[in-house]
Amino acid sequence: MSILEISHLSVHFGEGDDKVEVLTDVDLQVEEGEFIAIVGFSGTGKTTLISALAGLQKPTAGGVIHNGKEIDGPSSERGVVFQSYSLMPWLTVEGNVSLAVDQVFKDKPKADRKEIVDRYIDMVGLSHAKTRRPAELSGGMRQRVAVARALAMQPEILLMDEPLSALDALTRSKLQDEFAEICQREKKTIILITNDVDEAILLADRIIPLTPGPNASLGPHFKVNIERPRERTTLNNDDEFIRLRSAITDYLMNASAESAQGSDNVIQLPDLKPKHSIEADKLPAAYDELVKTGRVEGYLNFSQLKKVYPTPKGQLTVVDGFDMKIKKGEFITLIGHSGCGKSTVLSMTAGLNEITEGAIILDGHHITSAGPDKAVVFQAPNLMPWLTAYENVALGVDGVYPSASAAERKEVVEYYLSRLGLADSMHRRASELSNGMKQRVGIARAFSLSPKLLLLDEPFGMLDSLTRWELQDVLMDVWKRSQVTAICVTHDVDEAILLADRVVMMSNGPNAKIGNIMEVDLPRPRSRKALLDHPDYYAYREELLEFLEAYEGGADPSEEQLAAIKEKRAARIARQRANASTAAE
């Protein structure tokens, strides 16, 4: 039986030349107790759709029927959880939930209302924090309060608009598991807006993509035929999960490609040699001895790297004994839980953070300071907002090519901006660009320096999942032309595998070190689409997921446990290849 019916829903804003057609002809029937996940790119109208279902946005045409009655305004029958928490900062956890309960159940006795409040606060695991105010809570805890408040209203339908997108990967995965458990207990009809395909598969009964706008509408329906409860590590071995994940990803990426408009102009990159001012620093004595014996193999060498910070309680050793060699042209990804020292290693490599002990040697030079030979792309692109995209990139280019002509420097800037898909936007100010476009400018600026080393510190961490996919493929496309030695810090398992020749997994901090190194023997050039179709990909993914699980909550796994994880991956790949060989005979 349908509890909700969307019929020819369209939402347009403005008139005449200023008219923006956001949603057009959206049709959907939702069964009672069904969990629907709607996935789509940023700017496709997902939030507009949720607002229309909540009765907060009046449709231009068509409408929404809930239990046989057309929605014409907000109602407690439809609870909403937004991306932003929308909590009253002066009220406690209990006060924020009570505010909704007292309004919806004003005819109930005070004791009954308190029982409802306590039940849902306990359900989201916040009984210990019920007297705290939002400022005293983490982002994940605040979102739990928002969920408790929505559920405490006991709505027939729960609408969730990207409720976890602002959280870090670990907190997000924990809350996904909690949502799955709560949804099983509550048996609500739920519509979730998300940009995360894995989240949709973990939680939903049916997944529906929203096509890229303008005039966005719903695409094909994907039924999730996977038994509950669903566990993320186990799903990695599930054939239906693998098939479904690939099918949805293919659809979304094809839809994005069809809607994208790129420039056909081909710009040639001038053959220029950059001038990087590198100080001939005295090498550490230990490293100097290695040079004399001919035992230095790496282009980039980390030698017993250590970082100690002074604190009021004494010295804190963040990284201790980070030691490895990286070949010229190799792409390394660093992954591990928050606080494991990934960004600390990267900042020392960039020359932005003083080394306590040990050394980092790049192409025979001891790294002691920052410089254009080490280009860095941060999570936030750090552009000059009053300058255009072109001018932001030109700042660096003018510095590293002082002998080049103005025309040659112009070609360098335009080449990289075009390669990053910004040919039509290079003369727009940075303040006018989306987050994804700003990060493209940051990447173009880094490559344009022709650095010896490219350092990326969670470069796509602030972007939605689908924009991240697109930029990962763009990064791979640009990188394969230069083969610059690169290190990327990431919290994203799929990103780590896609980019890397080797994935370096770090142990928990303090005193973090290398816990495991996984060589990624997958063909290049790579794209996300090709990777999902490769038979070995999920074996690599399983190793990373199990490694992160082994270190979760500050755990310190044994060498035997880590070795078993590596052996499991090798055995899975061998089994898959043997099966493929048998099938081919």
LUMKEDREN-834532 format. One record per residue (C-alpha): residue in three letters; x, y, z. Coordinates in Angstrom, 2 decimals, decimal comma. Layout:
residues N
['ALA' [X Y Z]]
...
//
This chain:
residues 585
['MET' [0,00 0,00 0,00]]
['SER' [1,38 3,43 -1,00]]
['ILE' [1,74 5,84 1,89]]
['LEU' [3,26 8,59 -0,26]]
['GLU' [2,73 9,42 -3,92]]
['ILE' [4,65 12,04 -5,89]]
['SER' [2,87 12,95 -9,10]]
['HIS' [4,39 15,07 -11,93]]
['LEU' [6,17 17,23 -9,34]]
['SER' [8,00 20,25 -10,79]]
['VAL' [9,72 23,08 -8,93]]
['HIS' [10,95 26,14 -10,83]]
['PHE' [12,25 29,45 -9,46]]
['GLY' [12,09 32,90 -11,08]]
['GLU' [10,48 34,06 -14,31]]
['GLY' [11,51 34,73 -17,90]]
['ASP' [15,25 34,81 -18,53]]
['ASP' [15,88 34,37 -14,79]]
['LYS' [13,82 31,17 -14,60]]
['VAL' [15,65 28,21 -13,02]]
['GLU' [14,05 24,81 -13,65]]
['VAL' [15,21 22,63 -10,74]]
['LEU' [12,87 19,61 -10,74]]
['THR' [10,66 18,51 -13,64]]
['ASP' [8,06 15,73 -13,72]]
['VAL' [9,16 13,74 -10,67]]
['ASP' [7,00 10,64 -10,10]]
['LEU' [7,36 8,16 -7,23]]
['GLN' [5,24 5,83 -5,13]]
['VAL' [6,53 4,88 -1,67]]
['GLU' [5,16 1,83 0,15]]
['GLU' [4,46 1,89 3,88]]
['GLY' [7,56 0,82 5,83]]
['GLU' [9,84 1,18 2,80]]
['PHE' [13,30 2,77 2,98]]
['ILE' [14,04 4,79 -0,16]]
['ALA' [17,45 6,33 -0,87]]
['ILE' [17,69 9,06 -3,51]]
['VAL' [21,26 9,65 -4,73]]
['GLY' [22,54 12,46 -6,89]]
['PHE' [25,18 15,10 -7,49]]
['SER' [25,30 18,44 -5,69]]
['GLY' [22,97 21,02 -7,22]]
['THR' [20,59 18,47 -8,74]]
['GLY' [17,65 19,49 -6,55]]
['LYS' [17,79 16,82 -3,81]]
['THR' [17,15 19,31 -0,99]]
['THR' [14,39 20,99 -3,02]]
['LEU' [12,71 17,58 -3,34]]
['ILE' [12,90 16,92 0,41]]
['SER' [11,52 20,40 1,11]]
['ALA' [8,55 19,70 -1,18]]
['LEU' [7,89 16,34 0,56]]
['ALA' [8,07 18,07 3,96]]
['GLY' [5,60 20,74 2,84]]
['LEU' [8,24 23,47 3,12]]
['GLN' [8,41 24,16 -0,64]]
['LYS' [5,34 24,71 -2,80]]
['PRO' [5,55 22,88 -6,17]]
['THR' [5,28 24,81 -9,43]]
['ALA' [3,28 21,93 -10,88]]
['GLY' [2,10 18,52 -9,70]]
['GLY' [2,07 17,61 -6,04]]
['VAL' [2,62 15,13 -3,23]]
['ILE' [-0,12 13,00 -1,65]]
['HIS' [0,32 11,57 1,84]]
['ASN' [-2,31 9,06 2,97]]
['GLY' [-4,73 10,27 0,31]]
['LYS' [-4,34 13,95 1,22]]
['GLU' [-2,32 16,47 -0,75]]
['ILE' [0,56 18,02 1,19]]
['ASP' [0,09 21,78 1,49]]
['GLY' [2,35 22,56 4,44]]
['PRO' [4,59 21,06 7,15]]
['SER' [3,17 18,45 9,54]]
['SER' [4,37 16,40 12,50]]
['GLU' [3,39 13,34 10,44]]
['ARG' [6,58 13,93 8,46]]
['GLY' [9,74 14,27 10,55]]
['VAL' [12,75 15,94 8,92]]
['VAL' [16,47 15,64 9,65]]
['PHE' [18,56 18,19 7,75]]
['GLN' [22,28 18,27 6,97]]
['SER' [22,68 21,13 9,46]]
['TYR' [21,60 20,21 12,95]]
['SER' [19,26 23,18 13,60]]
['LEU' [19,47 22,80 17,38]]
['MET' [18,69 25,52 19,91]]
['PRO' [22,16 26,33 21,31]]
['TRP' [20,86 27,50 24,70]]
['LEU' [18,92 24,26 25,32]]
['THR' [20,30 20,92 26,50]]
['VAL' [19,95 17,66 24,57]]
['GLU' [16,86 16,93 26,64]]
['GLY' [15,54 20,44 26,08]]
['ASN' [15,93 20,26 22,30]]
['VAL' [14,05 16,96 22,07]]
['SER' [11,41 18,10 24,60]]
['LEU' [10,71 21,19 22,51]]
['ALA' [9,34 19,02 19,69]]
['VAL' [7,63 16,47 21,95]]
['ASP' [5,81 19,14 23,99]]
['GLN' [4,49 20,70 20,79]]
['VAL' [3,29 17,48 19,14]]
['PHE' [1,97 15,74 22,27]]
['LYS' [0,73 18,77 24,22]]
['ASP' [-2,36 16,82 25,38]]
['LYS' [-0,31 14,05 26,98]]
['PRO' [0,62 14,21 30,68]]
['LYS' [4,06 15,61 31,50]]
['ALA' [5,32 12,22 32,72]]
['ASP' [4,32 10,57 29,42]]
['ARG' [6,08 13,28 27,43]]
['LYS' [9,24 12,84 29,52]]
['GLU' [9,12 9,08 28,91]]
['ILE' [9,01 9,69 25,14]]
['VAL' [11,94 12,12 25,34]]
['ASP' [14,03 9,73 27,46]]
['ARG' [13,26 6,74 25,21]]
['TYR' [14,49 8,39 22,02]]
['ILE' [17,53 10,01 23,64]]
['ASP' [18,47 6,56 24,90]]
['MET' [17,81 5,06 21,44]]
['VAL' [20,46 7,29 19,86]]
['GLY' [22,93 6,60 22,71]]
['LEU' [22,90 10,03 24,37]]
['SER' [21,49 9,28 27,83]]
['HIS' [24,87 10,16 29,33]]
['ALA' [24,80 13,58 27,61]]
['LYS' [21,18 14,66 28,06]]
['THR' [22,14 17,68 30,19]]
['ARG' [24,79 18,98 27,75]]
['ARG' [24,24 21,86 25,35]]
['PRO' [25,03 21,58 21,59]]
['ALA' [28,31 23,50 21,99]]
['GLU' [29,53 20,69 24,27]]
['LEU' [28,78 17,97 21,70]]
['SER' [30,69 16,61 18,71]]
['GLY' [29,20 16,86 15,22]]
['GLY' [28,10 13,24 15,36]]
['MET' [26,41 13,71 18,73]]
['ARG' [24,55 16,80 17,48]]
['GLN' [23,21 14,83 14,54]]
['ARG' [22,07 12,11 16,96]]
['VAL' [20,07 14,78 18,80]]
['ALA' [18,43 15,84 15,52]]
['VAL' [17,50 12,21 14,79]]
['ALA' [16,14 11,69 18,31]]
['ARG' [14,04 14,85 17,99]]
['ALA' [12,58 13,76 14,65]]
['LEU' [11,83 10,21 15,86]]
['ALA' [10,34 11,45 19,16]]
['MET' [7,62 13,21 17,17]]
['GLN' [6,64 9,67 16,09]]
['PRO' [6,06 10,65 12,46]]
['GLU' [4,65 8,29 9,85]]
['ILE' [7,42 9,27 7,43]]
['LEU' [11,01 10,26 8,23]]
['LEU' [12,73 12,52 5,70]]
['MET' [16,53 12,76 5,94]]
['ASP' [18,45 15,28 3,82]]
['GLU' [22,13 14,20 3,70]]
['PRO' [22,20 13,92 7,51]]
['LEU' [25,77 12,55 7,66]]
['SER' [27,55 14,41 4,86]]
['ALA' [29,24 16,97 7,13]]
['LEU' [30,87 14,29 9,31]]
['ASP' [34,28 12,64 9,03]]
['ALA' [34,43 9,15 7,50]]
['LEU' [34,76 7,21 10,77]]
['THR' [31,92 9,07 12,53]]
['ARG' [29,80 8,75 9,40]]
['SER' [30,28 4,98 9,20]]
['LYS' [29,42 4,56 12,90]]
['LEU' [26,24 6,61 12,53]]
['GLN' [25,27 4,69 9,38]]
['ASP' [25,38 1,48 11,41]]
['GLU' [23,34 3,10 14,20]]
['PHE' [20,77 4,41 11,70]]
['ALA' [20,42 0,94 10,23]]
['GLU' [19,74 -0,51 13,69]]
['ILE' [17,29 2,25 14,64]]
['CYS' [15,42 1,91 11,34]]
['GLN' [15,02 -1,81 11,92]]
['ARG' [13,55 -1,15 15,37]]
['GLU' [11,27 1,71 14,38]]
['LYS' [10,04 0,24 11,05]]
['LYS' [9,40 3,74 9,71]]
['THR' [8,81 4,78 6,13]]
['ILE' [12,03 6,62 5,32]]
['ILE' [13,27 8,73 2,41]]
['LEU' [17,00 9,43 2,59]]
['ILE' [18,79 11,94 0,38]]
['THR' [22,46 11,03 0,03]]
['ASN' [25,45 11,37 -2,28]]
['ASP' [27,05 8,18 -0,93]]
['VAL' [26,26 4,99 -2,88]]
['ASP' [27,64 2,72 -0,12]]
['GLU' [25,44 4,46 2,46]]
['ALA' [22,41 3,98 0,22]]
['ILE' [23,08 0,25 -0,24]]
['LEU' [23,75 -0,26 3,48]]
['LEU' [20,45 1,35 4,51]]
['ALA' [17,85 1,26 1,72]]
['ASP' [15,31 -1,14 0,20]]
['ARG' [15,32 0,80 -3,06]]
['ILE' [17,81 3,28 -4,54]]
['ILE' [16,80 5,91 -7,11]]
['PRO' [19,28 8,29 -8,77]]
['LEU' [18,28 11,91 -9,36]]
['THR' [19,45 12,94 -12,83]]
['PRO' [21,76 15,99 -13,15]]
['GLY' [19,91 19,31 -13,41]]
['PRO' [18,49 21,54 -14,63]]
['ASN' [15,13 19,81 -15,06]]
['ALA' [16,27 17,00 -12,77]]
['SER' [14,05 13,97 -12,51]]
['LEU' [14,26 10,45 -11,08]]
['GLY' [16,18 7,79 -12,97]]
['PRO' [15,84 3,98 -12,88]]
['HIS' [15,00 2,19 -9,63]]
['PHE' [17,58 -0,22 -8,15]]
['LYS' [16,15 -2,81 -5,76]]
['VAL' [18,49 -3,79 -2,91]]
['ASN' [18,11 -7,56 -2,58]]
['ILE' [20,50 -7,98 0,34]]
['GLU' [19,34 -9,47 3,65]]
['ARG' [19,38 -7,38 6,80]]
['PRO' [21,21 -6,72 9,02]]
['ARG' [23,93 -5,54 6,62]]
['GLU' [27,51 -5,25 7,84]]
['ARG' [29,92 -3,12 5,80]]
['THR' [32,92 -5,46 5,92]]
['THR' [30,77 -8,50 5,08]]
['LEU' [29,13 -6,63 2,20]]
['ASN' [32,53 -6,41 0,52]]
['ASN' [32,26 -10,18 -0,13]]
['ASP' [28,63 -10,09 -1,28]]
['ASP' [28,18 -10,61 -5,04]]
['GLU' [24,90 -8,68 -5,07]]
['PHE' [26,54 -5,70 -3,32]]
['ILE' [29,37 -5,70 -5,86]]
['ARG' [26,95 -5,93 -8,79]]
['LEU' [24,61 -3,26 -7,43]]
['ARG' [27,42 -0,87 -6,51]]
['SER' [28,89 -1,13 -9,99]]
['ALA' [25,52 -0,66 -11,73]]
['ILE' [24,58 2,46 -9,73]]
['THR' [28,05 3,96 -10,09]]
['ASP' [28,03 3,35 -13,85]]
['TYR' [24,63 5,01 -14,19]]
['LEU' [25,64 8,08 -12,16]]
['MET' [28,95 8,56 -13,95]]
['ASN' [27,36 8,12 -17,39]]
['ALA' [24,62 10,59 -16,47]]
['SER' [27,23 13,08 -15,31]]
['ALA' [29,31 12,66 -18,47]]
['GLU' [26,28 13,22 -20,70]]
['SER' [25,38 16,46 -18,92]]
['ALA' [28,95 17,81 -18,76]]
['GLN' [30,04 20,48 -21,20]]
['GLY' [33,77 20,59 -21,87]]
['SER' [35,93 22,64 -24,17]]
['ASP' [37,14 21,12 -27,44]]
['ASN' [40,11 23,52 -27,68]]
['VAL' [43,41 21,66 -27,48]]
['ILE' [46,15 23,65 -25,73]]
['GLN' [49,75 22,48 -26,07]]
['LEU' [51,96 22,58 -22,99]]
['PRO' [55,19 24,50 -23,65]]
['ASP' [58,44 22,65 -23,03]]
['LEU' [59,73 24,77 -20,17]]
['LYS' [62,10 23,89 -17,35]]
['PRO' [60,98 25,33 -14,01]]
['LYS' [63,42 27,10 -11,73]]
['HIS' [63,09 25,78 -8,19]]
['SER' [65,31 27,50 -5,67]]
['ILE' [66,55 24,59 -3,55]]
['GLU' [69,09 25,16 -0,84]]
['ALA' [71,98 22,70 -0,85]]
['ASP' [71,45 21,84 2,81]]
['LYS' [73,94 19,69 4,60]]
['LEU' [72,65 16,15 4,70]]
['PRO' [72,34 14,33 8,03]]
['ALA' [75,46 12,32 8,85]]
['ALA' [73,60 8,98 8,84]]
['TYR' [72,19 9,66 5,39]]
['ASP' [75,56 10,87 4,12]]
['GLU' [77,06 7,53 5,14]]
['LEU' [74,36 5,68 3,21]]
['VAL' [75,13 7,73 0,09]]
['LYS' [78,79 6,75 0,32]]
['THR' [77,91 3,06 0,54]]
['GLY' [75,55 3,31 -2,43]]
['ARG' [72,59 1,99 -0,43]]
['VAL' [70,25 4,91 -1,14]]
['GLU' [67,56 3,62 -3,48]]
['GLY' [64,65 6,03 -3,17]]
['TYR' [63,98 9,32 -4,89]]
['LEU' [62,17 10,36 -1,69]]
['ASN' [63,55 8,85 1,51]]
['PHE' [62,03 8,97 5,00]]
['SER' [64,69 8,04 7,54]]
['GLN' [63,43 7,25 11,09]]
['LEU' [61,14 10,29 11,03]]
['LYS' [59,91 11,51 14,41]]
['LYS' [57,69 14,40 15,47]]
['VAL' [57,27 15,53 19,08]]
['TYR' [55,04 18,37 20,29]]
['PRO' [55,39 19,99 23,74]]
['THR' [52,17 20,00 25,78]]
['PRO' [51,27 21,17 29,32]]
['LYS' [51,36 17,48 30,35]]
['GLY' [54,75 16,80 28,78]]
['GLN' [56,00 15,81 25,35]]
['LEU' [53,60 14,18 22,89]]
['THR' [55,19 11,96 20,25]]
['VAL' [52,80 11,96 17,30]]
['VAL' [54,94 10,05 14,77]]
['ASP' [57,81 7,78 15,74]]
['GLY' [60,01 5,81 13,37]]
['PHE' [58,32 6,51 10,01]]
['ASP' [60,78 4,91 7,59]]
['MET' [60,34 4,21 3,85]]
['LYS' [61,71 4,77 0,36]]
['ILE' [59,63 6,08 -2,55]]
['LYS' [60,64 5,70 -6,20]]
['LYS' [60,55 8,56 -8,69]]
['GLY' [57,10 8,75 -10,30]]
['GLU' [55,46 6,58 -7,63]]
['PHE' [52,04 7,50 -6,22]]
['ILE' [51,66 6,73 -2,50]]
['THR' [48,49 7,08 -0,42]]
['LEU' [48,51 7,37 3,38]]
['ILE' [45,48 6,07 5,26]]
['GLY' [44,60 5,56 8,92]]
['HIS' [42,29 6,71 11,69]]
['SER' [42,07 10,33 12,84]]
['GLY' [45,09 11,31 14,96]]
['CYS' [47,46 8,75 13,43]]
['GLY' [49,83 11,43 12,11]]
['LYS' [49,07 11,27 8,37]]
['SER' [48,88 15,04 7,93]]
['THR' [51,85 15,54 10,25]]
['VAL' [54,03 13,37 7,97]]
['LEU' [52,76 15,30 4,94]]
['SER' [53,40 18,73 6,48]]
['MET' [56,97 17,74 7,41]]
['THR' [57,49 16,48 3,85]]
['ALA' [56,23 19,83 2,53]]
['GLY' [58,74 21,66 4,75]]
['LEU' [55,91 23,33 6,65]]
['ASN' [56,50 21,51 9,95]]
['GLU' [59,87 21,12 11,66]]
['ILE' [61,26 17,59 11,93]]
['THR' [62,10 16,53 15,49]]
['GLU' [64,36 13,60 14,59]]
['GLY' [65,29 11,74 11,43]]
['ALA' [65,29 13,16 7,93]]
['ILE' [63,35 13,49 4,68]]
['ILE' [65,55 13,54 1,56]]
['LEU' [64,09 14,55 -1,82]]
['ASP' [66,29 13,95 -4,87]]
['GLY' [69,42 14,18 -2,71]]
['HIS' [68,35 17,34 -0,88]]
['HIS' [67,46 17,50 2,80]]
['ILE' [63,94 18,97 3,21]]
['THR' [64,07 21,79 5,75]]
['SER' [61,72 24,40 4,28]]
['ALA' [58,79 24,85 1,91]]
['GLY' [59,27 25,64 -1,76]]
['PRO' [57,68 25,28 -5,22]]
['ASP' [59,55 21,99 -5,76]]
['LYS' [57,02 20,56 -3,27]]
['ALA' [53,51 21,53 -4,41]]
['VAL' [50,75 21,06 -1,84]]
['VAL' [46,99 20,73 -2,34]]
['PHE' [45,11 21,10 0,95]]
['GLN' [41,57 20,09 1,87]]
['ALA' [40,61 23,75 1,49]]
['PRO' [42,13 25,15 -1,73]]
['ASN' [43,34 28,45 -0,16]]
['LEU' [42,71 30,66 -3,20]]
['MET' [42,80 34,45 -3,28]]
['PRO' [39,01 35,08 -3,48]]
['TRP' [39,38 38,45 -5,26]]
['LEU' [41,49 36,92 -8,04]]
['THR' [40,22 34,86 -10,96]]
['ALA' [41,02 31,17 -11,38]]
['TYR' [43,56 32,17 -14,05]]
['GLU' [45,22 34,75 -11,78]]
['ASN' [45,45 32,30 -8,87]]
['VAL' [47,36 29,80 -11,01]]
['ALA' [49,46 32,51 -12,70]]
['LEU' [50,83 33,62 -9,30]]
['GLY' [52,80 30,39 -9,04]]
['VAL' [53,64 30,07 -12,73]]
['ASP' [55,20 33,54 -12,89]]
['GLY' [57,46 32,59 -9,98]]
['VAL' [58,78 29,26 -11,27]]
['TYR' [59,22 30,23 -14,96]]
['PRO' [61,02 33,61 -14,71]]
['SER' [62,80 33,13 -18,05]]
['ALA' [59,70 32,17 -20,03]]
['SER' [57,87 34,65 -22,23]]
['ALA' [54,46 35,99 -21,22]]
['ALA' [52,89 33,90 -24,00]]
['GLU' [54,55 30,70 -22,73]]
['ARG' [53,47 31,32 -19,14]]
['LYS' [49,92 31,99 -20,39]]
['GLU' [49,95 28,64 -22,21]]
['VAL' [51,03 26,82 -19,02]]
['VAL' [48,19 28,38 -16,99]]
['GLU' [45,56 27,75 -19,66]]
['TYR' [46,77 24,19 -20,29]]
['TYR' [46,28 23,04 -16,70]]
['LEU' [43,01 24,92 -16,15]]
['SER' [41,67 23,35 -19,34]]
['ARG' [42,87 19,87 -18,31]]
['LEU' [40,99 20,35 -15,03]]
['GLY' [37,76 21,25 -16,87]]
['LEU' [37,89 25,00 -16,22]]
['ALA' [38,34 26,31 -19,77]]
['ASP' [35,05 28,21 -19,59]]
['SER' [35,50 29,41 -15,98]]
['MET' [39,14 30,48 -15,81]]
['HIS' [38,28 34,20 -15,75]]
['ARG' [35,70 33,92 -12,96]]
['ARG' [36,72 35,08 -9,50]]
['ALA' [37,46 32,32 -6,99]]
['SER' [34,63 33,62 -4,77]]
['GLU' [32,16 32,79 -7,57]]
['LEU' [33,23 29,15 -7,93]]
['SER' [31,73 26,05 -6,31]]
['ASN' [33,87 24,06 -3,83]]
['GLY' [34,58 21,45 -6,48]]
['MET' [35,70 24,09 -8,99]]
['LYS' [37,90 25,78 -6,38]]
['GLN' [39,64 22,49 -5,72]]
['ARG' [40,21 22,05 -9,46]]
['VAL' [41,98 25,42 -9,44]]
['GLY' [44,11 24,27 -6,49]]
['ILE' [45,12 21,09 -8,34]]
['ALA' [45,83 23,04 -11,56]]
['ARG' [48,02 25,44 -9,58]]
['ALA' [50,00 22,55 -8,05]]
['PHE' [50,66 20,78 -11,37]]
['SER' [51,54 24,04 -13,12]]
['LEU' [54,59 24,42 -10,86]]
['SER' [56,11 21,25 -12,40]]
['PRO' [57,09 20,17 -8,88]]
['LYS' [59,44 17,36 -7,97]]
['LEU' [56,88 16,22 -5,40]]
['LEU' [53,09 16,57 -5,29]]
['LEU' [51,52 16,44 -1,80]]
['LEU' [47,76 16,15 -1,38]]
['ASP' [46,19 16,43 2,09]]
['GLU' [42,65 15,00 1,83]]
['PRO' [42,13 17,12 -1,31]]
['PHE' [38,54 15,99 -1,82]]
['GLY' [37,53 15,66 1,85]]
['MET' [35,17 18,68 1,78]]
['LEU' [33,36 17,52 -1,37]]
['ASP' [30,34 15,28 -1,78]]
['SER' [31,03 11,68 -2,84]]
['LEU' [29,97 12,07 -6,47]]
['THR' [31,98 15,26 -7,07]]
['ARG' [34,90 13,47 -5,43]]
['TRP' [34,63 10,61 -7,95]]
['GLU' [34,79 13,05 -10,82]]
['LEU' [37,83 14,90 -9,47]]
['GLN' [39,66 11,66 -8,64]]
['ASP' [39,39 10,66 -12,30]]
['VAL' [40,49 14,14 -13,40]]
['LEU' [43,49 13,95 -11,03]]
['MET' [44,47 10,55 -12,45]]
['ASP' [44,17 11,86 -16,01]]
['VAL' [46,43 14,86 -15,34]]
['TRP' [48,89 12,87 -13,21]]
['LYS' [49,49 10,20 -15,87]]
['ARG' [50,86 12,91 -18,21]]
['SER' [53,45 14,16 -15,71]]
['GLN' [54,10 11,04 -13,55]]
['VAL' [55,13 13,37 -10,73]]
['THR' [56,06 11,62 -7,49]]
['ALA' [53,01 12,02 -5,26]]
['ILE' [51,77 11,37 -1,72]]
['CYS' [48,08 11,70 -0,88]]
['VAL' [46,59 11,61 2,62]]
['THR' [43,05 10,23 2,54]]
['HIS' [40,41 8,67 4,76]]
['ASP' [38,62 7,14 1,74]]
['VAL' [39,41 3,45 1,11]]
['ASP' [38,30 3,57 -2,54]]
['GLU' [40,32 6,73 -3,19]]
['ALA' [43,41 5,17 -1,62]]
['ILE' [43,25 2,19 -4,00]]
['LEU' [42,31 4,20 -7,10]]
['LEU' [45,26 6,58 -6,82]]
['ALA' [48,06 4,48 -5,41]]
['ASP' [50,92 2,26 -6,47]]
['ARG' [51,26 1,53 -2,76]]
['VAL' [48,89 2,22 0,14]]
['VAL' [50,68 3,00 3,40]]
['MET' [48,49 2,22 6,42]]
['MET' [49,43 3,98 9,63]]
['SER' [48,97 2,66 13,15]]
['ASN' [47,09 4,63 15,79]]
['GLY' [48,72 7,61 17,48]]
['PRO' [50,47 8,66 19,59]]
['ASN' [53,79 7,11 18,51]]
['ALA' [52,24 6,27 15,14]]
['LYS' [54,29 4,39 12,59]]
['ILE' [53,73 2,41 9,42]]
['GLY' [51,41 -0,49 10,24]]
['ASN' [51,26 -2,10 6,80]]
['ILE' [52,12 -1,36 3,17]]
['MET' [49,91 -2,76 0,41]]
['GLU' [51,17 -2,83 -3,16]]
['VAL' [48,32 -2,17 -5,60]]
['ASP' [48,88 -4,34 -8,64]]
['LEU' [46,10 -2,91 -10,79]]
['PRO' [46,60 -1,67 -14,37]]
['ARG' [47,02 1,99 -15,24]]
['PRO' [45,60 4,27 -16,50]]
['ARG' [42,83 3,89 -13,91]]
['SER' [39,32 5,21 -13,60]]
['ARG' [36,76 4,49 -10,93]]
['LYS' [34,52 2,77 -13,48]]
['ALA' [37,31 0,43 -14,64]]
['LEU' [38,38 -0,26 -11,07]]
['LEU' [34,93 -1,43 -9,98]]
['ASP' [34,94 -3,96 -12,83]]
['HIS' [38,37 -5,38 -11,99]]
['PRO' [38,14 -8,81 -10,27]]
['ASP' [40,95 -8,02 -7,77]]
['TYR' [39,63 -4,65 -6,63]]
['TYR' [37,42 -5,92 -3,77]]
['ALA' [40,27 -8,01 -2,37]]
['TYR' [42,36 -4,84 -1,97]]
['ARG' [39,35 -3,05 -0,52]]
['GLU' [38,81 -5,87 1,99]]
['GLU' [42,39 -5,60 3,24]]
['LEU' [42,05 -1,86 3,89]]
['LEU' [38,66 -2,21 5,58]]
['GLU' [39,94 -4,98 7,85]]
['PHE' [43,10 -3,02 8,64]]
['LEU' [41,04 0,03 9,70]]
['GLU' [38,73 -2,24 11,69]]
['ALA' [41,72 -3,83 13,46]]
['TYR' [42,90 -0,38 14,62]]
['GLU' [39,43 0,97 15,44]]
['GLY' [38,89 2,52 18,85]]
['GLY' [42,62 2,85 19,53]]
['ALA' [43,28 -0,91 19,30]]
['ASP' [46,84 -2,19 18,79]]
['PRO' [46,64 -5,36 16,67]]
['SER' [49,42 -7,94 16,74]]
['GLU' [51,83 -8,59 13,87]]
['GLU' [50,14 -11,97 13,40]]
['GLN' [46,72 -10,33 13,02]]
['LEU' [48,02 -7,88 10,41]]
['ALA' [49,82 -10,66 8,54]]
['ALA' [46,59 -12,68 8,46]]
['ILE' [44,78 -9,74 6,84]]
['LYS' [47,44 -9,54 4,10]]
['GLU' [47,34 -13,30 3,52]]
['LYS' [43,55 -13,20 3,21]]
['ARG' [43,80 -10,66 0,39]]
['ALA' [46,47 -12,68 -1,43]]
['ALA' [44,39 -15,88 -1,09]]
['ARG' [41,27 -14,15 -2,43]]
['ILE' [43,10 -12,84 -5,49]]
['ALA' [44,70 -16,26 -6,14]]
['ARG' [41,30 -17,95 -5,83]]
['GLN' [39,64 -15,47 -8,18]]
['ARG' [42,37 -15,83 -10,78]]
['ALA' [42,24 -19,63 -10,58]]
['ASN' [38,46 -19,56 -11,06]]
['ALA' [38,82 -17,20 -14,03]]
['SER' [41,46 -19,47 -15,59]]
['THR' [39,25 -22,53 -15,15]]
['ALA' [36,26 -20,72 -16,68]]
['ALA' [38,35 -19,70 -19,70]]
['GLU' [39,42 -23,29 -20,47]]
//
